[in-house]
Amino acid sequence: MKIDNTRSAKPQRGLRSADIIYVEQVEGGLSRIMAVFSSALPPQVGPVRSARISDLHILPQFGRPAFAYSGVQSKMKPYLARASLIDVSPDTTGGAYTRAGPNPAPYNLYASPQRLLAKAATATKARDVGFRFGTAPPGGTATTSFTARYPATSFVFRWSAKEHRWLASQDGRPDRAAEGGQLGGQTIVIQRVRTTRSPFHDFLGNYTPLVRTVGTGTATVLRDGKAYDARWSRASEGQGTTYTTPSGRPMTFAPGQVWVLFVNAGRPVTP
């Protein structure tokens, strides 16, 4: 599900139940979330917002998932039509969406995952996307906080020994969940990728970034109060991403929610 990640959309609903939270760069150097739900389905998730071309390069590793979003550029519709996914946007599954809460449109559209999946009976079941969970590998550097930067926004993850997870803040403010508490995960992956210009742009002329998630590169993995240097590798869009330590051992994740932030390799850029 595509979720708005700007201040106007806060606090978001349902994200604490996600298995994976991907953070992608979008126009103007901001970010948007693609949340993956499998093991738990909250009553509502949102605010749901529009799809981006990077989504279609990330999703094939899941097979043929149900994809929830609200709106897309007309120029991108043929790409969506060819993609291996089940479209459960308001255009096809209107009864699963409702507008609610104090925020004005378009920051008030929420969806019911149960109703979405009821319209996607052939959606792919959970599958291996390369993640490995288990005891932490040796090494790592004790870390209390880590910052991930985009051109126009930044995230800070602070280790909470009490909650045994990394608590997220965005642009200097704790990232609160609508259900209460602070967003964050047991494992945070800062994955460095090439951020290039796509053929798409918004009505102001800002080009949509395309994050290159196939290939190899470096990453920082946060788990259990430590930061680990890692390498990532994804051979094709139909395959998942593997993470290894510098010695070549699998980089294991802590059981629980995983955040993957795609940041530009090098300084933040607006392509």
C-alpha positions as CSV (number, residue, x, y, z in Angstrom):
1,M,0.0,0.0,0.0
2,K,1.3,3.5,-0.9
3,I,1.2,5.8,2.1
4,D,1.8,9.5,2.2
5,N,4.8,10.5,4.3
6,T,4.6,14.3,4.5
7,R,3.7,16.3,7.6
8,S,0.2,16.9,6.2
9,A,-0.5,13.2,6.4
10,K,0.6,12.6,9.9
11,P,-0.2,10.6,12.0
12,Q,-0.5,7.6,9.7
13,R,-2.7,4.6,10.5
14,G,-1.9,0.9,10.3
15,L,1.9,1.1,9.7
16,R,2.8,-0.6,13.0
17,S,1.2,-3.8,11.6
18,A,3.3,-3.8,8.4
19,D,5.9,-6.5,7.8
20,I,8.1,-4.3,5.7
21,I,8.1,-0.5,5.3
22,Y,9.9,0.7,2.2
23,V,10.8,4.4,2.0
24,E,11.3,5.8,-1.5
25,Q,12.4,9.2,-2.7
26,V,9.7,11.1,-4.7
27,E,9.5,14.5,-6.4
28,G,11.0,17.5,-4.7
29,G,13.3,15.4,-2.6
30,L,10.5,14.2,-0.3
31,S,9.7,10.6,0.5
32,R,6.7,8.2,0.3
33,I,6.1,4.8,1.9
34,M,5.2,1.5,0.4
35,A,4.1,-0.8,3.2
36,V,3.8,-4.5,2.8
37,F,1.3,-6.4,4.9
38,S,1.1,-10.2,5.2
39,S,1.2,-11.5,8.8
40,A,-1.2,-9.0,10.3
41,L,-4.0,-6.9,8.7
42,P,-5.0,-3.8,10.6
43,P,-8.5,-2.4,10.3
44,Q,-7.4,0.7,8.3
45,V,-4.2,1.9,6.6
46,G,-3.5,5.3,5.3
47,P,-3.6,8.0,4.1
48,V,-3.3,6.2,0.8
49,R,-1.7,8.1,-2.0
50,S,-0.5,7.7,-5.6
51,A,1.8,5.2,-7.1
52,R,5.3,5.8,-8.5
53,I,7.4,4.1,-11.2
54,S,9.9,2.8,-8.6
55,D,7.0,0.7,-7.1
56,L,6.8,-1.3,-10.2
57,H,10.5,-2.2,-10.0
58,I,10.3,-3.2,-6.3
59,L,7.0,-5.3,-6.5
60,P,8.0,-8.1,-8.9
61,Q,9.9,-9.9,-6.2
62,F,6.6,-10.5,-4.4
63,G,5.2,-12.4,-7.4
64,R,1.7,-11.0,-8.1
65,P,0.7,-9.0,-5.0
66,A,-2.4,-6.9,-4.4
67,F,-1.3,-3.3,-4.9
68,A,-3.3,-0.5,-3.2
69,Y,-2.7,3.1,-4.2
70,S,-4.8,6.2,-5.1
71,G,-4.2,7.8,-8.4
72,V,-1.4,7.7,-11.0
73,Q,-0.2,9.8,-13.8
74,S,-2.0,8.9,-17.1
75,K,1.4,8.4,-18.7
76,M,2.1,5.7,-16.2
77,K,-1.2,3.7,-16.6
78,P,0.2,1.4,-19.4
79,Y,3.1,0.5,-17.1
80,L,0.7,-0.5,-14.3
81,A,-1.5,-2.4,-16.7
82,R,1.5,-4.6,-17.8
83,A,2.8,-5.1,-14.2
84,S,2.5,-8.4,-12.4
85,L,0.1,-7.2,-9.7
86,I,-3.6,-7.0,-8.8
87,D,-4.8,-3.4,-8.9
88,V,-6.9,-2.7,-5.8
89,S,-7.0,1.1,-6.1
90,P,-10.2,3.0,-5.6
91,D,-10.9,2.7,-9.3
92,T,-11.3,-1.1,-9.0
93,T,-12.1,-1.6,-5.3
94,G,-13.9,1.6,-4.2
95,G,-15.8,-0.1,-1.4
96,A,-12.6,-0.7,0.5
97,Y,-11.8,3.0,0.9
98,T,-13.2,5.7,3.1
99,R,-12.4,9.3,3.8
100,A,-12.1,10.1,7.5
101,G,-10.2,12.0,10.2
102,P,-9.3,15.7,10.7
103,N,-6.9,16.1,7.7
104,P,-8.3,17.5,4.4
105,A,-8.2,15.7,1.1
106,P,-6.1,14.2,-0.3
107,Y,-4.6,13.4,3.2
108,N,-7.7,11.6,4.5
109,L,-8.2,8.5,2.3
110,Y,-7.9,5.2,4.2
111,A,-8.3,1.6,3.1
112,S,-9.3,-1.7,4.7
113,P,-6.8,-4.4,3.9
114,Q,-9.4,-7.1,4.6
115,R,-11.7,-5.7,2.0
116,L,-8.9,-5.1,-0.5
117,L,-7.8,-8.8,-0.3
118,A,-11.4,-9.9,-0.6
119,K,-11.2,-8.5,-4.2
120,A,-7.8,-10.1,-4.8
121,A,-8.3,-13.8,-4.3
122,T,-5.4,-14.8,-6.6
123,A,-2.8,-12.5,-4.9
124,T,0.5,-14.2,-4.3
125,K,1.0,-15.6,-0.8
126,A,4.0,-14.5,1.3
127,R,7.3,-15.6,-0.3
128,D,11.0,-15.4,0.2
129,V,12.3,-11.9,-0.8
130,G,15.9,-12.5,0.4
131,F,15.6,-11.5,4.1
132,R,17.2,-13.7,6.7
133,F,16.3,-13.6,10.4
134,G,18.1,-14.9,13.4
135,T,20.9,-14.3,15.9
136,A,22.9,-11.2,15.1
137,P,26.2,-11.8,13.4
138,P,29.5,-11.0,15.2
139,G,30.8,-7.4,15.1
140,G,28.7,-4.3,14.6
141,T,29.2,-0.9,16.3
142,A,27.2,0.1,19.3
143,T,24.9,2.9,18.1
144,T,22.2,4.9,19.8
145,S,21.0,6.8,16.7
146,F,21.4,6.9,13.0
147,T,20.3,9.5,10.4
148,A,19.2,8.8,6.8
149,R,18.9,11.8,4.5
150,Y,16.9,12.7,1.4
151,P,17.2,16.1,-0.4
152,A,14.2,17.6,1.4
153,T,13.6,15.3,4.4
154,S,15.5,13.3,6.9
155,F,14.9,10.4,9.3
156,V,16.6,9.6,12.7
157,F,16.3,6.2,14.2
158,R,17.0,6.0,17.9
159,W,17.6,2.7,19.7
160,S,15.1,2.0,22.6
161,A,16.4,-0.7,24.9
162,K,13.0,-0.6,26.7
163,E,11.0,-1.4,23.5
164,H,13.9,-3.3,21.8
165,R,13.4,-1.5,18.6
166,W,14.5,1.6,16.7
167,L,12.1,4.6,17.1
168,A,11.6,6.8,14.1
169,S,11.6,10.6,13.9
170,Q,11.2,12.6,10.7
171,D,12.4,16.2,10.3
172,G,13.1,16.6,14.0
173,R,9.7,15.2,15.2
174,P,8.9,11.8,16.6
175,D,6.9,9.8,14.0
176,R,3.7,9.0,15.9
177,A,1.2,6.4,15.0
178,A,-2.5,7.2,14.9
179,E,-3.1,4.2,17.2
180,G,-0.6,5.5,19.7
181,G,3.1,5.2,20.3
182,Q,6.0,5.9,17.9
183,L,6.7,4.3,14.6
184,G,9.8,2.3,14.2
185,G,11.1,-1.2,13.6
186,Q,13.3,-4.0,15.0
187,T,15.6,-3.8,11.9
188,I,16.4,-0.7,9.8
189,V,18.2,-1.1,6.5
190,I,19.7,2.0,4.9
191,Q,20.2,0.8,1.4
192,R,22.4,3.0,-0.9
193,V,21.2,2.9,-4.5
194,R,21.5,4.9,-7.6
195,T,18.7,7.6,-7.8
196,T,18.1,8.6,-11.4
197,R,15.6,10.6,-13.4
198,S,12.5,8.8,-14.7
199,P,10.4,9.9,-17.7
200,F,7.7,11.1,-15.3
201,H,7.2,14.4,-13.5
202,D,4.6,16.3,-11.5
203,F,2.5,19.3,-12.6
204,L,5.3,21.6,-11.4
205,G,7.8,20.0,-13.6
206,N,9.7,18.2,-10.9
207,Y,11.0,14.9,-12.2
208,T,10.0,11.6,-10.5
209,P,13.1,9.8,-9.2
210,L,13.7,6.2,-10.2
211,V,15.5,4.2,-7.5
212,R,17.7,1.5,-9.0
213,T,17.1,-1.5,-6.7
214,V,18.6,-4.2,-9.0
215,G,22.4,-4.6,-8.8
216,T,24.8,-4.4,-5.9
217,G,25.8,-1.8,-3.3
218,T,26.4,-1.0,0.3
219,A,24.0,-0.8,3.2
220,T,24.0,-0.1,6.9
221,V,21.8,-2.4,8.9
222,L,20.6,-1.4,12.4
223,R,19.5,-4.1,14.8
224,D,19.8,-4.7,18.6
225,G,21.4,-1.4,19.3
226,K,24.2,-1.9,16.8
227,A,25.0,-0.7,13.2
228,Y,26.5,-3.2,10.8
229,D,28.2,-2.6,7.5
230,A,26.6,-4.7,4.8
231,R,26.4,-5.3,1.1
232,W,23.2,-5.8,-0.9
233,S,22.7,-7.7,-4.1
234,R,19.6,-8.2,-6.3
235,A,20.1,-10.0,-9.6
236,S,16.8,-9.2,-11.2
237,E,13.4,-7.6,-10.5
238,G,11.9,-11.1,-10.1
239,Q,14.2,-11.9,-7.3
240,G,14.6,-10.6,-3.7
241,T,17.5,-8.8,-2.2
242,T,20.2,-10.5,-0.2
243,Y,22.3,-8.8,2.4
244,T,25.7,-10.0,3.6
245,T,28.4,-8.9,6.0
246,P,31.8,-7.7,4.7
247,S,33.0,-11.3,5.2
248,G,30.3,-12.7,3.0
249,R,28.1,-14.1,5.8
250,P,24.3,-13.6,5.7
251,M,23.3,-10.3,7.4
252,T,20.6,-11.6,9.6
253,F,17.7,-9.3,10.7
254,A,16.0,-9.2,14.1
255,P,12.5,-10.8,14.1
256,G,9.9,-8.1,13.7
257,Q,9.2,-5.2,11.4
258,V,11.8,-4.2,8.8
259,W,12.3,-0.8,7.4
260,V,14.2,-0.4,4.1
261,L,15.2,3.2,3.2
262,F,16.4,3.6,-0.3
263,V,18.9,6.5,-0.2
264,N,21.2,7.8,-2.9
265,A,24.7,6.3,-2.9
266,G,26.6,9.5,-2.1
267,R,25.1,12.8,-1.2
268,P,21.3,13.2,-1.5
269,V,20.3,14.3,-5.1
270,T,17.2,15.5,-6.8
271,P,17.5,14.1,-10.3
